[in-house]
Amino acid sequence: MTTTPERSGGPDAAEQQWLTPKEICAQLQIPEQTFYQWRVKHVGPKAHRIGKHLRISRRDFDAWLSARLEP
């Protein structure tokens, strides 16, 4: 069975990079508790549950960060 780009999320879906909350916190230099508080308040980067793991796409994180950086 083959998958079409529409089903697999697009032609570059296989190249999507996923980050863990720990990696996000290390990059932002914030405690993990802050990340989880943001998640509850819906102010942090969009996170996806993959199985029992929480992951953030690099694309979503970069977009979220860019929107919050001062010009």
NURO-214623 format. One line per 8 residues: number of its first residue (from 1); for each residue x, y, z of N, C-alpha, C, CB. Coordinates in Angstrom, 3 decimals. Glycine has a CB too. Example, Ala and Ser with C-alpha at 12.3 -4.5 7.8 and 13.67 -1.06 7.14 Angstrom:
REM NURO-214623
1> 13.190,-5.690,7.800,12.300,-4.500,7.800,13.200,-3.300,7.800,11.308,-4.473,9.046  12.850,-2.250,7.080,13.670,-1.060,7.140,12.900,0.030,7.870,14.084,-0.598,5.725
***
This chain:
REM NURO-214623
1> 0.843,-1.177,0.000,0.000,0.000,0.000,0.887,1.240,0.000,-0.959,-0.002,1.217  0.612,2.166,-0.881,1.379,3.406,-0.954,0.569,4.530,-0.349,1.767,3.738,-2.411  1.262,5.540,0.140,0.565,6.690,0.698,0.759,7.865,-0.234,1.069,7.024,2.126  -0.272,8.650,-0.374,-0.186,9.844,-1.202,0.291,10.989,-0.331,-1.554,10.177,-1.870  0.815,12.055,-0.935,1.244,13.190,-0.118,0.128,13.751,0.756,1.780,14.282,-1.006  -1.127,13.691,0.270,-2.235,14.215,1.066,-2.421,13.404,2.346,-3.529,14.210,0.246  -2.243,12.099,2.254,-2.437,11.236,3.421,-1.260,11.317,4.376,-2.649,9.794,2.984  -0.078,11.494,3.868,1.101,11.474,4.728,1.445,12.847,5.291,2.279,10.933,3.966
9> 0.662,13.866,4.949,0.913,15.189,5.499,1.727,16.069,4.576,1.611,15.069,6.810  1.935,15.672,3.360,2.670,16.490,2.402,3.958,15.827,1.987,2.959,17.855,2.980  4.569,16.364,0.943,5.774,15.738,0.408,6.959,15.746,1.359,6.162,16.416,-0.848  7.017,16.709,2.275,8.161,16.765,3.186,7.796,16.313,4.596,8.723,18.175,3.231  6.698,15.596,4.759,6.269,15.149,6.094,7.314,14.254,6.746,4.933,14.402,6.004  8.004,13.452,5.956,9.022,12.561,6.509,10.213,13.352,7.053,9.494,11.567,5.440  10.399,14.574,6.567,11.518,15.404,7.005,11.170,16.262,8.223,11.971,16.296,5.867  9.928,16.179,8.693,9.494,16.980,9.832,10.328,16.627,11.065,7.987,16.760,10.114
17> 10.824,17.642,11.737,11.612,17.425,12.946,10.715,17.659,14.162,12.861,18.365,12.982  10.745,16.740,15.104,9.947,16.831,16.318,10.853,17.070,17.516,9.109,15.556,16.518  10.435,17.973,18.387,11.199,18.318,19.581,10.442,17.858,20.818,11.474,19.841,19.644  11.180,17.537,21.864,10.567,17.172,23.137,10.399,18.433,23.986,11.427,16.106,23.887  9.523,18.401,24.974,9.415,19.553,25.878,10.761,19.897,26.531,8.370,19.270,26.963  11.545,18.880,26.853,12.856,19.113,27.467,13.770,19.902,26.526,13.516,17.774,27.846  13.736,19.571,25.230,14.560,20.285,24.245,14.096,21.733,24.081,14.516,19.563,22.886  12.785,21.937,24.092,12.235,23.297,24.004,12.692,24.118,25.205,10.681,23.265,23.931
25> 12.586,23.536,26.393,12.964,24.245,27.617,14.455,24.569,27.645,12.593,23.415,28.843  15.279,23.658,27.165,16.720,23.909,27.117,17.018,25.056,26.158,17.486,22.635,26.689  16.336,25.075,25.034,16.569,26.120,24.040,16.119,27.488,24.558,15.837,25.784,22.735  14.989,27.517,25.277,14.466,28.778,25.810,15.051,29.133,27.172,12.961,28.707,25.914  15.774,28.205,27.773,16.350,28.371,29.108,15.262,28.680,30.141,17.406,29.492,29.098  14.236,27.821,30.134,13.134,27.952,31.079,12.938,26.604,31.783,11.817,28.411,30.355  12.352,26.607,32.977,12.054,25.335,33.656,10.957,24.580,32.906,11.623,25.585,35.128  10.984,23.260,32.976,9.955,22.462,32.318,8.569,22.799,32.847,10.237,20.977,32.504
33> 8.474,23.135,34.114,7.175,23.489,34.697,6.552,24.671,33.957,7.329,23.824,36.193  7.371,25.623,33.526,6.861,26.776,32.773,6.239,26.322,31.459,7.990,27.792,32.503  6.904,25.406,30.767,6.362,24.882,29.509,4.979,24.267,29.735,7.321,23.831,28.901  4.845,23.463,30.781,3.571,22.794,31.040,2.493,23.785,31.488,3.754,21.707,32.100  2.887,24.841,32.203,1.923,25.882,32.566,1.431,26.610,31.320,2.553,26.884,33.556  2.349,26.916,30.399,1.970,27.539,29.129,1.000,26.648,28.374,3.212,27.825,28.268  1.256,25.342,28.401,0.395,24.390,27.685,-1.028,24.427,28.233,0.964,22.961,27.789  -1.156,24.463,29.545,-2.481,24.524,30.172,-3.191,25.831,29.810,-2.358,24.390,31.708
41> -2.438,26.916,29.746,-3.005,28.240,29.440,-3.132,28.500,27.938,-2.145,29.325,30.067  -2.664,27.563,27.116,-2.705,27.686,25.647,-1.928,28.901,25.146,-4.152,27.776,25.169  -0.774,29.163,25.750,0.055,30.288,25.303,1.406,29.828,24.753,0.275,31.263,26.454  1.750,28.582,24.965,3.030,28.060,24.493,2.929,27.536,23.070,3.524,26.957,25.416  4.017,26.970,22.574,3.986,26.397,21.226,3.043,25.199,21.174,5.402,25.979,20.783  2.406,25.010,20.031,1.457,23.916,19.854,2.173,22.572,20.010,0.769,24.010,18.470  1.640,21.733,20.875,2.230,20.420,21.123,1.252,19.335,20.693,2.607,20.254,22.618  1.787,18.228,20.250,0.985,17.100,19.782,1.319,15.877,20.624,1.237,16.817,18.270
49> 0.300,15.122,20.963,0.531,13.873,21.677,0.699,12.783,20.632,-0.644,13.542,22.671  1.854,12.147,20.640,2.142,11.032,19.744,2.314,9.818,20.644,3.432,11.296,18.841  1.279,8.986,20.655,1.256,7.899,21.631,1.150,8.516,23.007,2.522,6.991,21.518  2.068,8.162,23.892,2.053,8.764,25.228,3.063,9.902,25.357,2.338,7.703,26.282  3.689,10.264,24.250,4.723,11.286,24.267,4.219,12.613,23.723,5.920,10.826,23.473  4.705,13.692,24.287,4.371,15.029,23.836,5.488,15.520,22.928,4.156,15.993,25.036  5.130,16.000,21.738,6.127,16.486,20.785,5.666,17.797,20.172,6.388,15.441,19.682  6.636,18.634,19.821,6.387,19.923,19.201,7.133,19.930,17.875,6.837,21.113,20.127
57> 6.440,20.273,16.799,7.131,20.296,15.508,8.064,21.504,15.475,6.111,20.346,14.320  9.201,21.322,14.860,10.184,22.410,14.740,9.543,23.602,14.029,11.456,21.931,13.968  8.740,23.329,13.007,8.085,24.396,12.242,7.141,25.200,13.139,7.307,23.804,11.043  6.318,24.513,13.942,5.389,25.201,14.856,6.148,25.999,15.904,4.456,24.188,15.546  7.215,25.417,16.435,8.005,26.111,17.457,8.644,27.372,16.882,9.092,25.178,18.025  9.246,27.263,15.703,9.889,28.425,15.080,8.871,29.529,14.795,10.597,28.013,13.779  7.679,29.151,14.321,6.632,30.140,14.044,6.170,30.818,15.334,5.434,29.473,13.337  5.981,30.011,16.387,5.553,30.555,17.683,6.605,31.518,18.226,5.296,29.413,18.700
65> 7.862,31.125,18.137,8.947,31.958,18.648,9.060,33.264,17.853,10.278,31.188,18.597  8.974,33.177,16.547,9.068,34.368,15.694,7.961,35.359,16.008,9.010,33.975,14.217  6.766,34.865,16.312,5.635,35.734,16.609,5.828,36.469,17.933,4.344,34.924,16.645  6.687,35.964,18.802,6.888,36.570,20.114,8.163,37.378,20.258,6.879,35.519,21.137  9.033,37.304,19.284,10.263,38.095,19.335,9.974,39.537,18.989,11.318,37.524,18.384  10.597,40.436,19.700,10.411,41.850,19.411,11.166,42.211,18.145,10.879,42.722,20.592  10.572,43.079,17.320,11.254,43.472,16.058,12.482,44.323,16.307,10.296,44.237,15.151
***
